[in-house]
Amino acid sequence: MTKYEAGADALNSLNSGGEGEGNNAEFAKFNAGTSYTVKVLGTTDLIKFYSYGIFKQVNSFVAKNPSKKTDRGFPIDNLTSWDKAMKYHADKSEKFGDDDSQESYKYRAKERYAMGFLDVNTGEPIIIDVSKPQAQELHGTITEEKGKLEQLTFKLSKSGAGTATKVSLKKYVDVAMVDKLIAAEIEVDENLTEEQRKYFDEAPKEFDMTLFEGLLYEMDDEEMLEKLVQAGFDVSLIGLDKPENTEQPTEDNEGINVDESELPF
């Protein structure tokens, strides 16, 4: 996991102004309308990564040989073929929102965060994929409650569509407070089920950070070039040769779930 910022390093990037091989870990479903009851095990259970991909054309992936980027995510050295395609259109763009501006965005690596929680409905860890603004929203709640995480459960949810997509992490049950009220024979409105309470009490002290390893699909330079051609980009424009036996450009492939909250247009 040395190529990805993890834990405190990822948190520093999340708070700044400025993807696999391995195990079978997968992102949990987190489409609009999804909700989980979770326990937050720590304040640094996340990794930062840069994801490429085009909706319905090329599934999400990360570079096996990533480029060096500025704090704002702009590639400056060891550029991938996708970085070069992004820069080609960016250099041609005359104003924000024109055709070349939008084409440039298609090939840009998007800053993403994988965040880990414990699902108290199953007792299993889950990892969700969110944009930087969404991760900041979720982590803001975690920071506010960091002194009480061991006694709280939260509702983790996503709602809306397009630019109105929202994520939230809302305090659900304060287990310690509920126990006090029950001991005082005071009726409580919200409580965990017996099974949820079992998983809450048996939760590990820390999130298993090794679950982030192998979570992201990594492409080498050759495959990235093939996918760039498949996406319809003429690689001769950036001084590269089209690989042999590359699939023709298509719009029929199953794509990633685009997070419209990142779209600039």
N, C-alpha and C positions, 0 to 999 in steps of 0.2 A: 504493500500500500504506500510505498515511498513516493509514487508519482502524484499522489493526491494529498491535499492538506486535510488533516484529521484533527479531531478534538479541539484543543485550544487554538491551534494554528488556523483551522477552518473557522473557528469562532472569531478570530481576529479579522479575517477577510469578511465575514458576515457583517461585522460591526464597522468596517472601514468605509470611508467615503468612496473610495475608489470603485471515467467509466471503464463480458469479461472472461477472464480465465480464472479457473479455480473452483470454488465451492458452488453449491446450488442455490445460493441466496437469491431472492428475487424481491423487487419492489412490491409492496402491498398495493392493492387497488386503491386509488385515491382520486376518483373522478367526482364531479359535482354530484351531490346527494349522498356521498359516502360519510359515514360517521363511525368512530371507534371510541370505546371507553378505555382510557390508557392510564398507566402510571409512568411518570417521568423519572428515570433512574439517575439522571445526572444533567449537568448544564452544558456538557461538551460532547454529547452523543451525536456527532454529525461529521460529514466529510464534504469538502467542496470539490467540484469537478467541472470540466468544460465539455459540453455535449454538442455534437453535430447531428444533423438530420433534417429531412424535409418531409413535411406532412404528406402522407399517402404515396411518397416516392422512395424515401430512404429511411429506414428505421434508425432510431437514436443509437449513437455510438460515441466512444471517446478514442482519441488517437493513442496508439501504442507508443509512438515516438512524438510526444506533444511539443508544440512550439513554446518558446518563451514569451510570456505576456506581461504587459504592464499591469498595474494594480486595477485598472479599469477593464482588463481583459483584451486589450488590443495586442495582436501578435507582432513581435518585433524581431524575433530571431528563430532560426530553425523552422521556418514556415512550412506547414503542411500544404498539400495541393488545395485543400478547401480554404485555407487561409489566403492563398494566392488568388483563388477565384473571388473570394470576398473583397480583397484589396483591388483586384482588377475593376470590379464594378464600382467600388467606392471611389476610386480615382477618376472614373468617368462621370460620376454623379455631379450634377450642377446645382441641385437643390434638394433639401430634405423631402423625401416622399416621392421623388421621381422614379422612373422605371429602374434605373441603375441603382438607386438607393435601396429599393425593395429587393432587387436581385442580390445586392451585397448582403442584405440581412439574411437571405435564404442560406447562404454558405457560412455565415458567422458562427463561431463557437459560442454557445450561450452558457453563462455562469449558472450552475445549478448546485443544489445542496441535497444530500441524502441525510435524513434525520431518523434516529432510532427511538422507539418507545416499547413499552410492554403492554400488550393487549390483555386486559384483565378478564375479558370474556373467554379467552382460550389459554391464557398463561404463557403464550408464545411471544417472542419479540417480533416487531414489525418495523419495516423501514419504508419511509415515503420519500418521493421525489418532488421537490418544490423549487420554485424560482427564488432568487435572492430576496425580493420584497416579501414573499410569502414566508420564507424562513425567518426573516427579521420580525414579522408579525408574531409567529409562533414563539420565537425565542424571547420576545418581549414579555410574554406571559410567564415563561419559565423563569426569567430573571426576577420578575415581581414576586414570585412565590418560592424562590430558591431556598429559603430557610425552612419551608414546610413541605418540601417535595415528598418526604418519606411518609407523610400522613394524608396526602391528597390523591384523588383520582380526577381526571379531566375528560371532557368530551372533545375529541379531535375531529374536526369536520371540514367539509368543503362544499361550497354552494355557489349558485349563480352560473353565468355563462359569459363567454367572450371577455370583454374588458371589465365586466362586473363580477368576475370570478373572485370569490373570497375564501380564505382559510381562517380557521379560528381554533383556539385551544382555551376552552372555558372550564373553570373550576367546577367540578361536579359534586363529589362527596368528600367532605373533610372527615376521614375515618376516625381520627382521634376525638373530634368534637362529637360525632355520633355516639361513640362508645361512652363518653361522659354523660350524654343526655339519656341514653338507655339505662346506664347505671343509676341515674337519678329518677328513673321511671317517668321520663318525659318522652312523649310521642314524637317521632321524627318523620318528616315528609319524604326525604330522600335517603336511600340506603343502598348498599350493594346486596346482590343476591348471595346466598351461601357459597355458591361456586366462585363468584367474583371475589368474595372476601378471601377465600382460600388462595386463589392465585395472587391476590394483592399481598397477603401475608407471606407467601412463599417466594415472592419476587426476589431475584438476585440483587445484590447491593449495587452492582455496576452493570452497564450495558456491555455486551460482548462485542468489542470493536472489531474482532476478526470477521464478524458477519458482513462487514463492508467489503472484505476482500472477495474478488470474483463477482461482485454485484454488477459491474458495468461491462458492456461488450466492447472490447478493444479491437480496433482495426489497425493492421500494419499499413505502411505507405502504399503498397501495391493495391490492396483491397480498397483503400480510400480513393485512389485514383480511379479504380473501376466504378465505384459508386458515384463519383463525380461525373463521369461520362454517362452513367445510367440516369443521373438527374438532369441530363440535357446540356451540360456545360461543354463547350468546345475547348479542350485542354491545350490545343495548339496556341490559343490566345495567351497562355502563360508559359509557353516554351516547352511543353511536355508532349510526349507522343501518346496516342490512344493505345491502351493495352489491347492485345489480341483477345478475341472471343469474349468481348465485353457485351453484356446485355444492352439492347436498344433502350433508349429513354422510355420510361413508362410512368403512368399516373395511376396504375392499378394496384401497386403493391400496398400491403397493409402498412400504414405509417404509425408514427408515434402520436400520442395524445398531445396536441399542441397546447401549451399554456398561454392563452391569449393575453394574459396579464403582462407578458413580456413584449408583445407585438407593438412596434412603434407606429404602425400605420392603421 
